[in-house]
Amino acid sequence: MTDTDQGDAVVIRRRIAATRHRVFQAWLDADGMGAWMCPGGIVSTVVELDARVGGALRIVMHGAGEVFDHWGEFTLIEPPSKLAFTWHAKATDYRPTLVTVELFDAGDHECDLVLTHTGLPRPTITDQYRGGWHTIVGRLAQHLAQHHANPR
C-alpha cells in the first residue's frame, strides 16, 4: 500500500498484522496510544480521550525541549471499521482539521488501515504531517505486534 496526498490531505495506507477490532481498540486506548503516538523526535506522549461521539481528545507530545499540544473531538465512532476526530494544533494554525481512520479486513488476522488527514492549511504542513502519520502508523503496527507476542 502506498501513501498519497490529495490537495490539502495526507493519506496513509498500511497493512497491519492485527484484526480490525484490535486496531480499532488501539485508537481508543489512551495509555496504549501514548506508547505509539510518537513521531520523529517525540520522546513521550500523554493522551487523554473520551471515546464517544462528541468526546474530547488531547494529545501532548514531548520532544527535545518542545511540547506539541493537539486537541479535538470525536466526530464518528463506528466499531470496528471507522473513526474520525477533529485535530487542532499550532501547525494547523489552530484551525480544525479532520483525521479519519478506516479499517478493512485483509485476511487472517490482518487489516488494511487508511488514515486520511484533511484540511491542512499549507503544503509544508502537509509534508510534515505525512511523515508524522507514516511514523505513527508504523509504531502502531509494532505496538500491536509486540502486545500480541507478549500479552500483559
C-alpha positions in Angstrom: 0.0 0.0 0.0 1.3 3.5 -0.8 0.9 6.8 0.9 -0.6 9.6 -1.2 -1.6 13.2 -0.9 -4.8 14.7 -2.2 -4.6 18.5 -2.2 -4.9 19.6 1.4 -5.0 16.0 2.6 -2.5 13.3 3.6 -3.5 9.6 3.1 -1.5 6.9 4.8 -2.2 3.2 3.9 -0.8 0.3 5.8 -1.5 -3.4 6.2 -1.3 -4.3 9.9 -0.9 -7.8 11.3 -3.9 -7.5 13.6 -7.6 -7.7 13.4 -9.7 -4.6 12.7 -11.1 -5.0 16.2 -7.6 -4.8 17.8 -6.5 -1.9 15.7 -9.8 0.0 16.3 -9.5 -0.5 20.1 -5.9 0.8 20.0 -7.2 4.1 18.7 -9.5 4.4 21.8 -6.9 3.3 24.4 -5.3 6.4 25.9 -2.4 4.5 27.7 -1.6 2.4 24.7 -1.8 5.4 22.3 0.8 7.2 24.4 3.3 4.5 23.5 2.9 4.7 19.7 1.7 8.3 19.0 5.3 9.4 18.9 6.5 10.7 15.5 10.0 12.0 14.8 11.9 13.3 17.8 9.0 12.9 20.2 10.2 11.0 23.3 6.9 10.7 25.2 3.2 11.4 24.6 0.4 11.9 27.1 -3.1 11.1 25.7 -6.5 11.9 27.2 -9.6 10.9 25.5 -13.4 10.4 26.0 -14.1 7.7 23.4 -17.6 8.7 22.3 -19.0 10.9 19.6 -18.6 14.5 20.9 -16.0 13.3 23.4 -12.7 15.2 23.7 -9.3 14.1 22.6 -6.0 15.7 23.7 -2.5 14.5 22.7 0.5 16.3 24.2 3.8 15.2 22.6 7.1 16.0 24.3 10.3 16.4 22.2 13.7 17.7 22.9 12.8 20.9 24.9 9.5 21.3 23.0 5.9 20.4 23.7 3.3 19.9 20.9 -0.3 20.2 22.0 -3.1 18.7 19.8 -6.7 18.5 20.7 -10.0 17.7 19.1 -13.3 15.9 19.3 -14.5 12.6 18.1 -17.0 13.1 15.3 -17.5 9.4 14.3 -17.1 6.1 16.0 -18.2 3.0 14.1 -16.6 -0.1 15.6 -14.6 -1.8 14.2 -14.4 -0.1 10.8 -14.2 3.7 11.1 -13.5 6.6 13.4 -12.9 10.3 12.9 -11.8 13.2 15.1 -11.0 16.9 14.6 -7.4 17.9 15.1 -6.3 21.3 16.2 -2.6 22.3 16.7 -0.2 25.2 16.3 0.9 23.5 13.0 -2.7 23.8 11.7 -2.9 27.4 12.7 -5.2 26.3 15.5 -7.9 25.7 12.8 -9.8 22.4 12.9 -8.7 19.7 10.5 -10.1 16.2 10.3 -8.4 12.8 10.8 -10.3 9.7 9.6 -9.2 6.2 10.3 -10.8 3.4 8.2 -10.1 -0.3 8.7 -10.8 -3.1 6.2 -10.5 -6.8 6.6 -7.4 -8.2 4.8 -7.5 -11.9 5.6 -6.5 -14.0 8.5 -5.7 -11.6 11.5 -4.8 -8.7 9.2 -6.4 -5.5 8.2 -5.7 -2.5 6.0 -5.6 0.9 7.7 -6.3 4.0 5.7 -5.7 7.2 7.6 -6.8 10.5 6.0 -6.0 13.9 7.4 -7.8 16.7 5.6 -8.0 20.4 5.8 -4.3 21.0 6.3 -3.5 24.7 5.7 -0.4 24.7 3.5 1.9 22.3 1.6 4.8 22.5 4.2 2.4 21.3 6.9 1.1 18.5 4.5 4.7 17.3 4.2 5.2 17.4 8.0 2.1 15.5 8.7 2.7 12.9 6.0 6.0 12.0 7.7 4.5 12.1 11.2 1.4 10.0 10.4 3.6 7.5 8.5 5.8 7.0 11.6 2.8 6.9 13.9 1.1 4.1 11.9 4.3 2.2 11.8 4.7 2.4 15.5 1.1 1.4 16.0 1.8 -1.8 13.9 4.9 -2.5 16.0 3.0 -1.9 19.3 0.2 -4.3 18.3 2.8 -7.0 17.2 4.7 -6.7 20.5 1.5 -6.9 22.6 0.3 -9.9 20.5 3.6 -11.7 21.1 3.8 -10.6 24.8 0.3 -10.1 26.1 0.0 -8.4 29.5 
